[in-house]
Amino acid sequence: MCGIVGYVGMRNAPDVLLEGLKRLEYRGYDSAGLAVKSDGRLEVIKEVGKVADLARLVEERQLEGCQGIGHTRWATHGGVSVDNAHPHCDDCGNFVLVHNGIIENYLDLREELEAAGVTFTSETDTEVIVQLLARLYQKDMLDALVKLTEKLRGSYALAIMNREIDGTFYCLRKGSPLILGIGDGEGFCASDVPALLPYTRQVVYLEEGEIAAVSRDGIQVWASDGQRVEKSISTIDWEVSMTEKAAYPHYMLKEIHEQGAVLRTTLKGRVENGKVDLSPELAWDKKLVESWRKLHIVACGTSYYAALVAERVLEKWTDLEVKVDIASEYRYRHLRADTETLAVFVSQSGETADTLAACRLARSQGAHCLAVTNVRGSTLAREVHDVLLLKAGPEIGVAATKTFMGQIAALYLFALYLGRMRETLSAAEGNRLLEEMLRLPYKVEVTLEREDSVRALAEKYADRKDFLFLGRGMSFPVALEGALKLKEISYVHAEAYAAGEMKHGPIALLEAAVPVMVIIPRDGLYEKTLSNIQEAKARKAPILAVATDGDELISRHANDVLRVPWTDEEMTPFLTVVPLQLFAYHMARLRECEIDQPRNLAKSVTVE
Ligand code: F6R
């Protein structure tokens, strides 16, 4: 949802900015731009399209300089055009800035500025910020920025340059992520870690409302009222190689194939003597754990589907009243959290605006809040009582795959831990389940080796326009996730239903042209799902099944079968989701879609 980078140092700023923007392109890719300060001048270049298009323009113009800011856009206010692309300048060309977020009172501010004679060149909320800043500036940058924060309502991460001030750029953060990087005689800012990784792993996380000045000599930070704040430096534990595609044609495929490894890393260090031990991360005593009666799990998109998978084991392994909700709904409902509530927020990025708002609400109501996130130091991680990290490594493909795997693995460990602490899960059952979990990395890898059969299935159905996905019990959230993957990267319409719901409406859609993907592992609901297959077959719909090795019966009922190894009923989502991810990938590839950057989507949704 828009990516920002900033640089000051000895290197050629356009090179650093373009490299950073390429690494942030998953946050937005409808237009891009950068501003460089050289010889006291602010030079701005913007282009509609990808960062590569901007790079060509930068090369043509031979832009050079040691200080600059850049932006990759995902349009919110104002269409996709060069005028609306960032950076934006004030009408005298004294200030230039890039912005991620939404200014809620921009119409009022724009009216005021227009009444004072300011002429706007774009339709964006961002231009209002820079025009306002130019009017607030009285030769003291900190004073102007404090006044600016008092006037702005909404969310923003900003990187700003002042034509009068050499060797320093300024940053502001409220409601949108921004990280500062510290190098040797150089300084950086970025919306997300991957942009910084080639240059530094020493970072400073800005808190809500903070203002920073970044120069070659270091970083200075102030609170929103202008008081100096001392910040600590954190070290990022991701490697730059983790953000590269290696030999894969797309990040998504690489990330799907990393899922066995993701499971191993998630389990590593959290299983001691055959038991789950999360005590180093969650320092909870029995009294605290037993004080909870309700468990709320809140998330968006794929993370929400991971939460739905976990809901089914949490209600089985613990005695808590479990309620899972979509963050954008939860925040406006009257589902009261209280001091007897443990509220879990699942978010890959830790920056999703709705999830953050839901977390703030639950916390204000007295709930104990836990984040399950992939990004250490993310806003969510810093706003909760406790954090359970996914350890999936950076995910660059816009469609979440390996982080779904990491999320369900972390949530299962958490469910086993909670069940044992509350003594609602017996030691014998806990051990048995954990033993099977430890076999899952291998079983996921076996499933991945069967990619050819998935590709062949995609070839057979690549021209279809509509799909129905069905599953029951543990497989219902997997059906939802499979349909979401297909929709978002191959633009094929796909609906997912609990298999038993089909005859309450969606069955009307069925005909020979509508394939039905049924997730039907060998579990306690197998025969029920088989009956639903009959109902779909009777309407001439082709049946594609994801089923367990050795299940011969399914071959008689389905037109095509994708196989996964046997596992316990509770563990089936770890395996059944894999062929669905691969199916979506190959469908998208055959349909020549932009797999890593699907249209209209951005990886991190930092606006409501
Ligand atoms: C789908 C996808 C999105 C995210 C959702 C939540 O492939 O990636 O649906 O799952 O935007 O994002 P996080 O987990 O970062 O809160």
Residues whose N, C-alpha, C, O or C-beta is under 5 A from the ligand:
A	BS01	F6R	C300 G301 T302 S303 V346 S347 Q348 S349 G350 T352 V398 A399 A400 K603 V605
